[in-house]
């Protein structure tokens, strides 16, 4: 399985970064920060993302750890 860019992952599962922010209850700027320079900031939202996106923690961590 290949690792994908965090922004691409979020767009794939939420449609837009804005929709991701709305679904997770965070400011849109927060999601942009996750994608641009602080992906570990989304870790506290991982359980919600796993449920909403029908994904696994491993897939999300793959986007964070690779730095993509």
C-alpha positions in Angstrom: 0.0 0.0 0.0 1.4 3.4 -0.9 1.4 6.3 1.4 -0.5 9.3 0.2 -0.2 13.0 0.9 -2.2 14.1 4.0 -4.1 16.7 2.0 -5.0 14.1 -0.6 -6.1 11.7 2.1 -8.4 14.3 3.7 -9.8 15.4 0.3 -10.5 11.7 -0.6 -12.4 11.1 2.6 -14.0 14.5 3.3 -14.3 16.0 -0.2 -12.7 19.3 0.8 -10.4 20.5 3.6 -13.2 22.8 4.6 -15.6 19.9 5.0 -13.0 18.0 7.0 -12.7 21.0 9.4 -16.5 21.2 9.7 -16.9 17.5 10.4 -14.1 17.5 13.0 -15.3 20.7 14.6 -12.0 22.6 14.1 -11.2 25.8 12.3 -10.3 25.5 8.7 -6.9 27.1 9.3 -6.2 24.2 11.6 -6.7 21.7 8.9 -4.4 23.7 6.5 -1.7 23.7 9.2 -2.0 20.0 9.6 -1.3 19.7 5.8 1.4 22.3 5.6 3.6 21.8 8.7 2.1 20.1 11.7 0.3 16.9 10.7 0.7 15.4 14.2 -1.9 18.0 15.4 -4.6 15.8 14.0 -3.8 12.8 16.3 -6.3 13.8 18.9 -9.0 13.6 16.2 -7.9 10.1 14.9 -10.7 8.1 16.6 -13.3 10.4 15.0 -11.6 10.2 11.6 -11.4 6.4 11.8 -15.1 6.3 12.3 -16.1 8.9 9.8 -13.8 7.8 7.0 -14.0 4.0 7.4 -10.2 3.9 7.6 -7.6 2.6 10.0 -5.2 4.4 12.3 -2.4 2.9 10.3 -3.5 4.6 7.1 -3.7 7.9 8.9 -0.3 7.4 10.6 1.2 6.6 7.2 0.3 10.1 6.0 1.8 11.7 9.1 5.0 9.6 9.5 6.1 9.9 5.8 5.9 13.7 6.0 3.9 13.8 2.8 
